[in-house]
Amino acid sequence: MRFMYLSEGDAACGQTHQARYWELVEQVIHAEKWGFDLFGVSEQHMAVGAATTASPEVLYGYLYGKTSRIRFRHAISLIPVNHPLKVAANVAVSDILSNGRIELGIGRGNTTLSLRAFEVDLSTNRDKALEGIEILKKAFTEDPFMHYGEHYKIPPRSLVPKPIQKPHPNIYMASSSVDSHLHCAELGIGTLSLSNFLGWEFLEENIASYRKGMKKTRAKGGHVNESVGVLIHAYCDETDELAREIGGEANLEYVHVAYTGYPRLAKMNESYQYMGALAKVGEKINNIDYFINDSAAAVIGSPESCIRQIEQFRKAGADEVLLRIDSVPHDKIMKSIEYFGRYVIPHFKHPENIVRQPQEVLDDIRAMREQAKQQGVYVELPKKPARSAPAAS
């Protein structure tokens, strides 16, 4: 199980964007210290009152020199907004400067604030994103390469510079429906399962469709990145009550914004109709108990509760969790990162190093002692004779 710290740089009213970005730098360094495998941001444009991460490649470029181990992933880069060749060039340079620590997640966008601003055609952006992945793989692995498709026509060219990871940095695509999960499988790339407010059955169905499709792709041979990441709204604190009070309400507010926007986007174009399914959730989306326990979209609580919740995602088929720890003050984000790193991540990565209750260990020792006696490999040490009292003079 891999763990990503995901942020969109949510800035509070009254705060400057400058201050928020310096907080974010500190948070990423903190996440590396506490054992997170990856850091990622989504490419967000014109997100008034919310996300500020409009240029992930610039942020990452600054952070490469401030870190040494943690990997970076675009989660996600918008293909309809960015030409695939520009994305390929950015990733190649990033791979060099990060010493092979970059990964690429792509998507077509899910907000009209950015899609309309960049004049993206909603009727073609999904096909452009899928075709863009083909171009990326060609640019990374063929020299020279060319592509003549429905939306892009690229004459023979050579990508300069080239990435250092072989055959190329891992590629993922944001997926919110069975169809999009299948597209990832057909392309042999990882899937980032997003917006799973519809419950565990919906998440499991998406992951199962991906695994089934990936079997067919593997049979064809060639390089594949079979990995399922799940976006999770997360907050960890000392107790369930504290975590709900601080992180639960903040995340619910964020989800409510998404919930109201997605059905509207679903009405604008047929290819976004799957987002209309959120209407079925209805008022449940405002219920924190449903959000934490049943939506398959949250990990919020004490370390013990977060471990149980992440275990559910692991059993559902997730290979990694993208923990969106955001929308709360800086000191709370830092505390939550530490709690995940100190108590939760070791449970999945280094369970043998977790300090156990002394009585629990002693009970195990006594049980093994009895077993050893039965097998004849345990010998009781002879008891020393009692000392006799010295004779009186």
C-alpha positions in Angstrom: 0.0 0.0 0.0 1.4 3.4 -1.0 0.4 6.7 0.6 0.1 10.0 -1.1 -0.3 13.4 0.5 -2.6 15.2 -1.8 -3.4 18.9 -1.6 -5.0 21.5 -3.7 -3.7 24.4 -1.7 -7.1 25.5 -0.4 -6.7 29.0 0.9 -8.9 30.5 3.7 -10.6 33.8 3.3 -8.3 36.5 4.6 -5.2 34.5 3.8 -2.8 35.4 0.9 -2.0 32.9 -1.8 1.7 33.6 -1.0 1.3 32.5 2.6 -0.7 29.4 1.5 2.1 28.3 -0.9 4.8 28.6 1.7 2.7 26.5 4.1 2.3 23.9 1.3 6.1 23.7 0.9 6.5 23.1 4.6 3.8 20.4 4.5 5.4 18.5 1.7 8.8 18.4 3.6 6.9 17.3 6.7 5.1 14.5 4.7 8.5 13.2 3.4 9.8 13.1 7.0 6.8 11.1 8.1 7.0 8.4 5.5 4.5 9.4 2.8 5.5 7.8 -0.6 4.1 10.6 -2.8 3.0 14.1 -3.0 0.5 15.3 -5.6 -1.7 18.2 -6.6 -4.4 18.6 -9.2 -4.2 21.2 -11.9 -6.9 23.7 -10.9 -7.7 26.9 -12.8 -10.1 29.7 -11.8 -11.2 27.9 -8.7 -12.5 30.9 -6.8 -12.6 30.3 -3.0 -11.0 26.9 -3.1 -8.0 25.3 -4.9 -4.9 27.4 -5.8 -2.7 24.7 -7.5 -2.8 26.2 -11.0 0.8 25.3 -12.0 1.9 22.0 -10.4 5.1 21.7 -12.5 6.4 25.0 -11.1 5.6 24.0 -7.5 7.3 20.6 -8.1 10.4 22.2 -9.6 10.9 24.1 -6.4 10.3 21.1 -4.2 12.7 18.7 -6.0 15.7 20.4 -4.3 14.0 20.6 -0.9 13.3 16.8 -0.8 15.3 13.6 -1.5 13.0 10.6 -1.3 9.3 11.5 -1.8 7.9 11.1 -5.3 5.7 13.6 -7.1 2.7 12.9 -9.2 0.5 15.2 -11.3 -2.9 14.3 -10.0 -4.1 15.4 -12.5 -2.7 17.3 -15.5 -5.5 18.5 -17.9 -4.9 17.1 -21.4 -7.6 19.2 -23.1 -6.0 22.3 -21.7 -2.4 21.2 -22.3 -1.2 19.7 -25.6 0.2 16.2 -25.0 3.6 17.1 -26.4 3.9 20.0 -23.9 3.0 17.6 -21.1 5.6 15.1 -22.3 8.3 17.8 -22.3 7.4 19.0 -18.8 7.4 15.4 -17.5 10.8 14.6 -19.1 12.5 17.7 -17.6 10.8 17.0 -14.3 12.1 13.4 -14.4 15.7 14.6 -14.9 15.6 17.3 -12.2 13.9 15.0 -9.6 16.2 12.1 -10.3 13.4 9.9 -11.5 10.8 10.8 -8.9 8.0 12.1 -11.2 4.7 10.3 -12.1 1.9 11.5 -14.4 -1.8 11.4 -13.8 -4.0 12.9 -16.6 -7.6 13.8 -16.9 -10.1 15.8 -18.9 -11.4 18.1 -16.2 -14.5 18.2 -14.1 -15.4 21.8 -13.6 -16.8 24.3 -16.0 -14.8 27.1 -14.3 -11.6 25.8 -16.0 -13.1 24.0 -19.0 -15.0 27.0 -20.3 -12.2 29.4 -19.5 -9.9 27.4 -21.8 -12.6 26.9 -24.4 -12.5 23.1 -24.1 -15.1 21.3 -26.2 -17.0 19.0 -23.8 -18.0 16.7 -26.6 -14.4 15.8 -27.5 -12.3 16.3 -24.4 -12.6 12.7 -23.3 -11.5 11.3 -26.6 -8.7 13.9 -26.7 -7.5 12.8 -23.3 -7.4 9.1 -24.4 -5.6 9.9 -27.6 -3.2 12.2 -25.6 -2.1 9.1 -23.6 -1.2 7.3 -26.8 0.9 10.3 -27.9 2.6 10.5 -24.5 3.6 6.8 -24.6 4.9 7.2 -28.2 6.9 10.3 -27.3 8.5 8.6 -24.3 9.3 5.2 -26.0 9.7 5.8 -29.8 12.5 7.8 -31.3 11.5 9.3 -33.6 7.7 9.0 -33.3 4.7 10.2 -35.1 0.9 10.2 -34.6 -2.0 10.7 -37.0 -5.2 10.4 -35.0 -8.7 12.0 -35.0 -7.7 15.0 -32.8 -3.9 15.2 -33.1 -1.7 14.9 -36.1 2.0 15.0 -35.3 4.7 14.5 -38.0 7.8 12.5 -37.3 9.6 14.1 -34.3 12.0 13.3 -31.5 11.2 14.3 -27.9 14.0 16.4 -26.4 14.9 15.9 -23.6 13.8 12.4 -22.7 12.8 11.1 -19.3 15.2 8.8 -17.3 12.7 6.3 -16.0 12.3 3.3 -18.2 10.3 2.7 -20.3 8.8 6.0 -19.0 7.4 7.5 -15.8 4.2 5.8 -14.6 1.0 7.1 -16.2 -2.4 7.2 -14.6 -5.8 8.6 -15.6 -8.5 10.0 -13.4 -11.6 7.7 -13.5 -15.1 8.2 -12.1 -17.1 5.5 -13.9 -16.9 1.9 -15.0 -16.2 3.0 -18.6 -13.2 5.2 -17.6 -11.8 2.5 -15.5 -12.0 0.2 -18.5 -10.3 2.8 -20.7 -7.3 2.8 -18.2 -7.1 -1.0 -18.4 -7.2 -1.0 -22.2 -4.3 1.5 -22.3 -2.3 -0.4 -19.7 -2.0 2.5 -17.3 -2.9 3.1 -13.7 -6.3 4.4 -12.6 -7.0 7.1 -10.1 -10.5 6.4 -8.8 -12.0 9.8 -8.0 -15.3 11.1 -6.7 -16.5 7.9 -5.1 -19.2 9.3 -3.0 -21.6 6.6 -4.2 -20.5 3.9 -1.7 -18.4 0.7 -1.4 -20.3 -1.3 -4.0 -19.8 1.4 -6.6 -16.0 1.6 -5.8 -15.6 -2.2 -5.9 -17.4 -2.5 -9.2 -15.1 0.1 -10.7 -12.0 -1.6 -9.4 -13.2 -5.0 -10.5 -13.8 -3.8 -14.1 -10.3 -2.4 -14.2 -8.7 -5.6 -13.0 -10.7 -7.6 -15.5 -9.8 -5.4 -18.3 -6.1 -5.3 -17.3 -5.9 -9.1 -17.6 -6.7 -8.9 -21.3 -4.2 -6.1 -21.7 -1.5 -8.1 -19.9 -2.1 -11.0 -22.2 -1.1 -8.9 -25.2 2.3 -8.3 -23.7 4.2 -5.0 -23.3 4.7 -2.7 -20.4 1.7 -2.0 -18.1 1.2 -0.1 -14.9 -1.5 -2.0 -13.0 -2.2 0.2 -10.1 -5.4 1.5 -8.4 -5.2 4.7 -6.4 -8.3 6.0 -4.6 -8.9 9.7 -3.8 -9.9 10.0 -0.1 -10.8 13.0 1.9 -8.7 12.6 5.0 -8.0 13.9 8.5 -6.4 12.1 11.5 -6.4 13.4 15.0 -6.2 12.2 18.6 -9.8 11.1 18.8 -12.7 10.4 16.5 -14.6 13.3 18.0 -11.8 15.8 17.4 -11.2 14.5 13.9 -14.9 14.9 13.0 -15.1 18.3 14.5 -12.0 19.7 12.7 -11.6 17.6 9.5 -15.1 16.2 9.0 -17.0 19.4 8.6 -14.3 21.0 6.4 -14.3 18.0 4.1 -18.1 17.8 4.0 -18.1 21.5 2.9 -15.7 20.7 0.0 -17.7 17.6 -1.0 -20.9 19.7 -1.0 -19.4 22.0 -3.6 -18.5 19.1 -5.8 -21.9 17.5 -5.3 -23.7 20.5 -6.5 -21.4 21.1 -9.5 -21.2 17.6 -10.9 -24.9 17.0 -11.7 -24.9 20.4 -13.4 -22.0 19.3 -15.6 -23.7 16.0 -16.3 -26.6 18.0 -18.0 -24.2 19.9 -20.3 -22.8 16.9 -22.2 -23.7 13.2 -22.6 -20.1 12.1 -21.8 -20.5 13.5 -18.3 -23.8 11.9 -17.6 -22.3 9.5 -15.1 -21.8 12.4 -12.8 -25.6 12.8 -12.6 -25.6 9.6 -10.5 -24.6 11.7 -7.5 -28.1 13.0 -7.4 -29.1 9.5 -6.1 -27.0 10.2 -3.0 -29.3 13.1 -2.2 -29.2 14.5 1.3 -27.0 11.6 2.5 -24.0 13.5 1.2 -24.5 16.0 4.0 -24.6 13.3 6.7 -21.1 12.9 8.2 -21.8 9.3 9.3 -22.7 8.4 5.7 -19.7 10.3 4.5 -17.2 8.6 6.8 -18.6 5.1 6.9 -20.5 4.5 3.7 -19.5 6.8 0.9 -16.1 5.2 0.2 -14.6 8.7 0.0 -13.3 9.5 3.4 -10.8 8.5 6.1 -11.5 10.6 9.1 -10.9 9.7 12.8 -8.4 8.6 15.4 -5.4 6.6 14.2 -7.2 3.4 15.1 -10.2 4.4 13.1 -8.1 5.6 10.1 -6.4 2.2 10.1 -9.7 0.3 10.0 -11.0 2.6 7.2 -7.9 2.3 5.0 -8.0 -1.5 5.5 -11.5 -1.3 3.8 -9.9 0.4 0.8 -7.2 -2.2 0.7 -9.7 -5.1 0.8 -11.7 -3.3 -2.0 -8.6 -3.6 -4.2 -6.8 -0.3 -3.8 -3.0 -0.3 -4.2 -2.6 3.2 -2.9 -4.6 5.9 -1.1 -4.5 9.6 -2.1 -5.1 11.3 1.2 -6.5 14.8 0.5 -5.5 16.6 3.7 -6.7 20.1 3.0 -9.3 22.8 3.8 -8.2 23.2 7.5 -5.6 25.5 9.0 -1.9 24.8 8.5 -1.2 23.6 12.0 -4.0 21.1 11.7 -2.7 19.8 8.4 0.8 19.4 9.9 -0.6 17.5 12.9 -2.7 15.2 10.6 0.3 14.4 8.4 2.3 13.5 11.5 -0.5 11.3 12.9 -0.8 9.4 9.6 2.9 9.0 9.4 3.5 8.1 13.1 0.6 5.7 13.6 -1.2 4.8 10.4 1.4 4.3 7.7 3.6 2.0 9.8 0.6 -0.4 10.3 0.6 -1.1 6.6 4.3 -0.8 5.8 6.2 -1.9 8.9 3.8 -3.8 11.2 6.7 -5.7 12.7 8.2 -2.5 14.1 5.1 -1.3 15.9 5.5 -1.3 19.7 3.0 -3.6 21.3 1.5 -3.7 24.7 4.0 -5.4 27.1 1.4 -7.8 28.6 0.4 -8.9 25.0 4.0 -9.8 24.3 4.5 -11.6 27.6 1.3 -13.6 27.0 2.7 -14.7 23.6 6.0 -15.7 25.2 4.2 -17.8 27.8 2.1 -19.5 25.0 5.2 -20.3 23.0 6.9 -21.6 26.1 4.2 -24.2 26.6 4.4 -25.1 22.9 8.2 -25.6 23.2 7.7 -27.9 26.2 5.4 -30.1 24.2 7.9 -30.3 21.4 10.7 -31.2 23.8 12.9 -28.2 22.9 12.4 -26.2 26.1 14.3 -27.1 29.2 13.5 -25.7 32.6 16.5 -24.4 34.4 17.2 -26.3 37.6 16.2 -24.4 40.6 19.0 -23.3 42.9 18.9 -25.0 46.4 17.8 -22.7 49.2 20.7 -21.3 51.2 20.9 -22.7 54.8 21.3 -20.4 57.6 24.9 -20.1 59.0 25.6 -22.1 62.2 25.7 -20.0 65.4 29.2 -19.7 66.9 
